[in-house]
Structures are given as C-alpha cells and as structure tokens.
C-alpha cells in the first residue's frame, strides 16, 4: 500500500510539473513576438499597428485613410505563425507571420483588399 501511494504521488507530481503540449502550442516563439505595422489597401485604405504577446494574443489599432478614424483590432497568433485578427466592424486580416514581413488579403463583408505588415 505504501509503495502504491509513493507511485501515485510521483505520477501526480510529474504531471503537474510538466508543460502540456497544448500549453506549449499556445506559446509563440520570440521571433514573432514584437511590434508590427503596415498598410492595407483596396475598398478601404489605412494603416495598422499591433503587438504580438508571448501567449499569441494580438492587440492593436487601425487608422482609416483619409478619414483618420481609428478602430481597435484584436486577434490571435498560433505557434506556427498563422494569425487571425479583426475589428468590431468586422474588418478581418488572416495570414502567416514569417520572418519580418508578411502580405495577404483582408475582408469586411463584401469589401476586400490586400495588406502588407512588417516587424518593427
């Protein structure tokens, strides 16, 4: 009985002290965590500034041109570089952050265009 308790204690201690694969997958490598900025063009035009945090959270702001209206943007970056972010008005950006630059397409209802971001 005593050996079973010791084995049980060892198993629980080992499981509790390890980072799970799921937790590890939520962590974004240091190469992608930073401040990013760029522009979007098409049916809407403007600039984007955002930061990628350790756990993959994205937070930032877009500024529409020429109106100079600002809107918050939030999203998530997976450990493999895939990101999705959007505003409350449904302006959405999707793609992959790789290295120091990325390009892709954005959408908002039936509107669309392209974007280019780079690491600061």
N, C-alpha and C positions, 0 to 999 in steps of 0.2 A: 504494500500500500504506500509506504514512504517513497519508494522508487517511482511509483506512478505519479505522485504529487510533484516530485522533483522534475520528472519528464514533462508533465503538464505545465509547470512553471516555466521551464526552459522554452517550450513551444510558444507560450503566450508572450514571453519576453522577446523572443526572436521576431515574432510577427509584429509586435508593437514598435520595435526599434528600426525597422526597415522602411524605406520609402517605397510605396507601392508603384507598380508600373503605371497606374492611372495618374498618380501624383506626379511622377517623373514626366509623363507625357504632357502634363499641363504646364511644365516649366519651359520657358523659351530661352534659348541659348543667348549668351551675351552679344553675339554678333548682330542680332536683330533688335535687341533692347536698346532703344535710343530715341532721340527726337527725329522725326521725319517731316518733310514738307514737299509741296509740289503744286501742280495746277491741274484743273480739269477743263475741258472744252467740249463743245457740242451744242445741244439745245439749251444748256446752262453753261456759264463760264465762271471761273473763280479760282481761289487758292485754298489749300488745305494745309493745316499744321496739326500733327498729332504725336503722341508719345506711346511707345510700347513698353509696358512694365514686365517685370520678372514672370508673373503668372500668366502673361499673354493678354492682359487687358489693354485695350486701346482707348485712349481718350484724347479729344482734340476739338478743333473748331474749323469750320469752313467760312470763307468770306466770298459772297457772290459779287461779281463784277458785271456791270458798272454800279449797281445799287449800293454796294458796300454793306449789305445786310450780312449779319453773322448768324451762324447756327452751330450748335454743339453736335459733335459726331462721336459715336461710341462703337466699340466692336471687340473682336477677339482674334488673336493670332495663335494658331496651333504651333506645336513644336516643329512641324515640318515646313513652316513658312506660309501656309495658307491663311489668308485673312478675309474677314467679312466685317464691314462697318457700315453704319447708316445713321441718318439723322431722323428726327421726329417727323419731318415732312416726307420721309421715305426715299431720300436720295441715298443710293446704295453703291458701295465700292466693293469689289471682290477681286482676289488675285493671289499672287505669291510674292512675298518679300524675299528677295535673294540678293545677297551681296549688299551693295549700296544703292541700287536703283531698281525700280520696277515700273512697268507700264501695264495698262489694262483698260477695261471698259466699265463705265458706270451706268446706272439706270435710275429712273424715277417715273413710275407709272409707264406711260408710253414714250417718255423722253429718254434720250441716251446720248452717250458721248464717250470720250476717252480721257484717261488720266496718266500722269507721269509723276512719280514720287522719288525722292532721293533722301538718303540718310544725311543728317546734318553733321 
